[in-house]
Amino acid sequence: MTLKSKNEIEKMRRANLIVFEVLEALESACKPGVSTLDLDRIAEEGAKRRGAAPVFKGYMGYPAHLCTSVNSVVVHGIPRKDEILKEGDIVGLDFGVVFDGFVGDSARTVAIGKATAESERLMKVTRESLDCGIEACRAGGRVSDIGGAVQRHVEANGYSVVRDFVGHGIGRKMHEDPQVPNYFDARNGLRLREGLVVAIEPMVNAGGWEVDRLNDGWTVVTKDGSLSAHFEHSVAITDKGPYVLSQP
């Protein structure tokens, strides 16, 4: 793993606050009748206006600046002009930038108009599971503590955690070691150390945890067609506990 100095962590904080501001603008724009491509343009312009570069476009060939994952799409939904958001949808907004040499990365799932009771509960439990994972980010603990905390909360509420995609270290690159699963894996006993920064991102399905990838090579959907929610924060491990970089 690559450990960051306090100065580097503060640089990452600035990158992540740009991501936060763009996500706030995106959430405000999420209304019935808006296309997911409209959201992509807002993300691109919002980052550039703040002096940052969107980091997703071109990454391993990804074709957009933002991931927009609607309803049963788990992650990596590609924004489209013909994908129009409607009342009652939920959409995962995943965005990242590079600023002053460091990457910021965060995600949230929001409702379009009034959420159904089912989707509201799913989003609430997923947000809470992220909080549980953040609380486990303590120097001297283990990477597996993070996933164990997420998984316990999710499954106690009757949902399932996606196994095929995981969180990750983050810094000058978007994906660094270590991988951070959202479920307990006893083999993942790496010690958490001060200066490590990780992106924790539970992906939680209302049904089973299994997923499929569509023919576009990117879009990941629930295998059973159930709803899915996704929340993510970039978190630094410090001597004072977890420092969430991607929220004020």
N, C-alpha and C positions, 0 to 999 in steps of 0.2 A: 504494500500500500504506500501511497505518497502522502506524507504528513505535511500540513500547511502551517506556516508561521502565523502569528496574530495579524501581521500586516496583510498577508495573502488572504486570510479569512475575511478581513474587512473589505478587500477588493471583491471577493466573492459575494459579500453582503450587498455591495453596490449593484453588481450584476443581477442578483436575485431580486432586489427591490424594483429594478426596471421590469423584470418579469411580472412581479406582483402588480405593478401599475398597469401593465398591458392587459393582464387577466381581469383586472377590475373593469377596464374599458370594454373588454370582450363580454363580460357578464352583463354589463349594462346594455350592450347591443343585442343580446340574445332575446329576441322577441319573435312571435309568430310572423311568418312572411319573409324573414331574413334567410339568405342562403349561407351555407357553410363557406362558400368562396368569399362572400362579403366579409365574414369573420377573418379569413386568411389575410385579406387586404388590410383590415384594421390592425392585425397583429404586426404585419410587415411595416406599416407606416408608423405605428406606435413605437416600435423598437428603434427605427432609424431616426425618428424625431428626438429620441433620447440619446443618440450617439452610439447606439449598440447595433450589432449585426445579428439578425436571426440565425440560429445555429442549425436548425433542422434541415432546411432546404439544401439538397445535394448530399446530405449525410447518408452514405451507403446507397445513394440514388433516390432518396426520398424526394418527391416532387413538389412539396409545399412548405410554407413557413410555419404552419400550425397543424396539430392533429385535432380533428373534430370527430368524436366517436359518439354516435347517436343511438340511444336505446340499447339494442343488443350488441352493438359494437363495443368491444372491450377496450382496445387501444389502436392507435395508428390509422384511424379513419382519415381518408384524404378529402380535403375540402373540394366541393363541386358546385358549379353554378346551378345544377338542376336538383340539388338536395336542399329543399326548403323546410325550415323548421316550422313545426306546428304546435298548437296548444297541447300541453301535456307531455311533450317529448322531454327527454333529458339528454344533455350533450356533455361529453367529457372534453375539456379544453386543456391541451397539453402544449406548453410553449417553452422555448429556451432561447437565450441570447449569449453572445460572447461580448464582454466589455472589459477593456483594459487587460486583456489576456486571459480572463477567467470566464467560466461558463456559469450561468444561472439557469435553473430548471425547476419548474413547478407545474402542477396540474390541479384542476378542480372539476367537479361535475355540477352542472346547474340545470334548473328546470326552465322550460319555456312556458311562460304564463303560469298557471296554477298547476303545481305538481299533484299527481295522484298520491293517495295515501301510501301505496306500495312503493313508488319511486322515492317519496320523501323519507320513508323509513330506511330504504336501502342507502340513500345518500348519507343520512345521519349516522348509521352504523359504520359506513366506510370512513367518514371523517373521524369518528371516534377511534376506529382501529388505527388510523394514522397517528393520532395523539398517543395511543398506547405504545406504538412503535417508537415514537420520539422519546417518550419517557424512559425507554430501555436504552437509550444512547448514552451510556455512562462509561467513562474510562475504567478499564478493568473488567467490564462485562464482555460478552461474546456477541459476535454477529448473530448467532442463532437466537439470542435473547430478543432481538428485534422482531424477527419473524414469528417467534413463539408468542410474543405479546399480541401481535396483529391477529394471528390465527385463532388464539383463544377467544378474543372478543368477537370476531366474525362468526365463528362456529357456534358460540354460545347464543347468538342471535338468529341461528337457523340459516345462515348463508354460507357460501364457499369461497375460498381464496384461489385465484388462478395460480397454477404451478408453472406454466410455460414461460412466464415473463416475470422479471424480478427487478428490484432496485439495484443501486450500484454506487460505487465511489464516483466522485466528481471533482473537477478542479480545472486545470488547463485544458483537459479533454472532457467531453460530455460523459463518456463511459470509462471509468478507471476501476481498478481493483479496490476493494473486494466486491463480488456480487452480494446482494442483500435480499435473499428470498423473503417473501411475505408469509412464510410458514416455517415451522420448526424443523430444522435438519441438524441432527446431532453431529454430523460430519463437518458442519460449518462452525467450528469452535474457535475461529480466529479471535484474538483479544482486541477489543476496542481500545484505541489509544488517543490521547489528547492530540489534536491537530488533524485527525481524520475527518473528512467531510463526506457524507453519504446522502444520496437521494433515496428517500423512502417513499414507495409508491404502491400502496395496496390497490389491487384490482379485484373487486368483489362482485360475485355473481349471485343473483337471486335464486338460481337453480344450481346445477352441477358446475364443477370447476373446469370441465373440459372445454376446449376452444378449437375453432377451425380458422384457417387463413384463407381469404378469398383469392380469386385468380389474379387480382392486381398485385399480389405479392406482398402487400402491406396490411390491409384491413383484417383485423382479428375479431371474430365474432364468437358469442357463446354457442356451443354445440347444440344446446337444447332450445335456443331462441329466447332465453330468459334475459331480463334486464341486467345491465352491468354498470358499475360506478367505479370511478378512479380518482384518487386524490394523491397529491405528491408535494413534499417539501424537501428542500435541501437543508441539511442539518450538520452543524459542526460539533464535534465532541470537545469540550473544554474542561478545565479544572473546576468549573462552577456548574457543570452539567450540560445538557443539550442546548445549543444556540440555534434557533430556527432562523435561517438566513433569508428565507423567502416570504416572510410576513413582517409587517412593521412591529 
